[in-house]
Amino acid sequence: MSKHSVIDFNNVTVTYDRQTVLEKVNFTLGNGEFAYLIGQTGAGKSSFLRLIYRDLVPDTGHVQVADYNVTTMSKKEVPYLRRRLGIVFQDFQLLPDRTVYENVAFSMQVTGAKNSYIKQRVLEVLGMVGLSHKRKNMPNDLSGGEKQRVVIARSLANEPRILLADEPTGNLDPEASASIMELLERINNRGMAVLMVTHDYDTVKQYPYRTLKLKNGRISEVNAKEL
Ligand SMILES: Nc1ncnc2c1ncn2[C@@H]1O[C@H](COP(=O)(O)OP(=O)(O)OP(=O)(O)O)[C@@H](O)[C@H]1O
C-alpha cells in the first residue's frame, strides 16, 4: 500500500450464495481524503464497509486498511484494526442508561486507557462536537442531531485515522444535517480520512467530494452534479 492511502481494495470480489455483490473492485482512499459511497439499496454498500472493518472477508482479492492486511490478518488483530477506525453507524446506538460522558468514556475503557487520559480526551472530543455542556445528560434528553454528534465524538475518542460513516445525516432535518456535515469537514480538515455512505444527494451536491457509485458489482466515479 502506498503511504498516501489509508484504504486499498485490490480486485475484490464478494459473492453471497450465487449473487456476486462486488466484482473485482479496485478502490483507494487517500490519506486525509473525504469520499462518498453511493448506490441503490442492495448495491453492496454495507458489504463494502464490512470488508473495511473485517466483518467480511473477500472471496478473492485483497483489502488493506491503515497498516493492516485485512484479508490475511488473524482474528486476534481485529480489535486493533477497529481502533484505527472511527465508526459512525446507525445501528451502533448509544447506551440509553449511561450519560453522554459515560458513553464516550466507555469506548476508551475497553482499550485499557488510563483514567486521567480518558477524562481529558472525553472532554476534548465532546468539545470538538460542541456538546461539553450536555455531558451529564442521558442520550434520550438529546435531539437526533445531538445524538449523532455524540456518536461522532465516541468514534473519535481513540484517535482513529479513518472515519467510516453510514448515512450520518439519515433521519435528520436539513439544519441538523448541515451541522453534522460541517463537523465531518472539520474532522477531515484535521487530517482524518472520511468515507461516507449516503443516499442524501442534496448533501453530496452541497458538500462536494469524490463520489463513488456501486452498481452491478462495479464501482465508478460520478459527477455529483449529475446525481
Ligand atoms: N449475509 C448475506 N447473505 C446473503 N446475501 C446477503 C448477505 N448480506 C447481504 N446480502 C445481499 O447482498 C446484496 C448487497 O447487500 P448490502 O447490504 O451490501 O447492500 P447495501 O447497498 O448496503 O443496501 P442498503 O442500502 O439497502 O443497506 C443484497 O442483495 C443483499 O440481500
The ligand as a MOL file (V3000), in Angstrom:
LIG
                    3D

  0  0  0     0  0            999 V3000
M  V30 BEGIN CTAB
M  V30 COUNTS 31 33 0 0 0
M  V30 BEGIN ATOM
M  V30 1 N -25.0090 -12.2680 4.6880 0
M  V30 2 C -25.6390 -12.2520 3.4950 0
M  V30 3 N -26.0660 -13.3990 2.9140 0
M  V30 4 C -26.6660 -13.3880 1.7010 0
M  V30 5 N -26.9160 -12.2610 0.9740 0
M  V30 6 C -26.5280 -11.1010 1.5160 0
M  V30 7 C -25.8660 -11.0230 2.7990 0
M  V30 8 N -25.5970 -9.7170 3.0680 0
M  V30 9 C -26.0610 -9.0090 2.0170 0
M  V30 10 N -26.6200 -9.8270 1.0850 0
M  V30 11 C -27.1930 -9.4110 -0.2040 0
M  V30 12 O -26.1670 -8.7230 -0.9350 0
M  V30 13 C -26.6860 -7.5820 -1.5850 0
M  V30 14 C -25.9360 -6.3200 -1.1190 0
M  V30 15 O -26.2680 -6.0790 0.2260 0
M  V30 16 P -25.6970 -4.8070 1.0330 0
M  V30 17 O -26.3480 -4.8350 2.3800 0
M  V30 18 O -24.2250 -4.8080 0.9740 0
M  V30 19 O -26.3000 -3.5990 0.1470 0
M  V30 20 P -26.4910 -2.0520 0.5050 0
M  V30 21 O -26.0710 -1.2960 -0.7000 0
M  V30 22 O -25.8090 -1.7400 1.7780 0
M  V30 23 O -28.0520 -1.9130 0.7090 0
M  V30 24 P -28.9050 -0.8720 1.6320 0
M  V30 25 O -28.7390 0.4850 1.0400 0
M  V30 26 O -30.3070 -1.3900 1.4810 0
M  V30 27 O -28.3890 -1.0100 3.0290 0
M  V30 28 C -28.1800 -7.5630 -1.2890 0
M  V30 29 O -28.8490 -8.1480 -2.3700 0
M  V30 30 C -28.2950 -8.4070 -0.0280 0
M  V30 31 O -29.5510 -9.0520 0.0170 0
M  V30 END ATOM
M  V30 BEGIN BOND
M  V30 1 1 1 2
M  V30 2 1 2 3
M  V30 3 2 2 7
M  V30 4 2 3 4
M  V30 5 1 4 5
M  V30 6 2 5 6
M  V30 7 1 6 7
M  V30 8 1 6 10
M  V30 9 1 7 8
M  V30 10 2 8 9
M  V30 11 1 9 10
M  V30 12 1 10 11
M  V30 13 1 11 12
M  V30 14 1 11 30
M  V30 15 1 12 13
M  V30 16 1 13 14
M  V30 17 1 13 28
M  V30 18 1 14 15
M  V30 19 1 15 16
M  V30 20 2 16 17
M  V30 21 1 16 18
M  V30 22 1 16 19
M  V30 23 1 19 20
M  V30 24 2 20 21
M  V30 25 1 20 22
M  V30 26 1 20 23
M  V30 27 1 23 24
M  V30 28 2 24 25
M  V30 29 1 24 26
M  V30 30 1 24 27
M  V30 31 1 28 29
M  V30 32 1 28 30
M  V30 33 1 30 31
M  V30 END BOND
M  V30 END CTAB
M  END
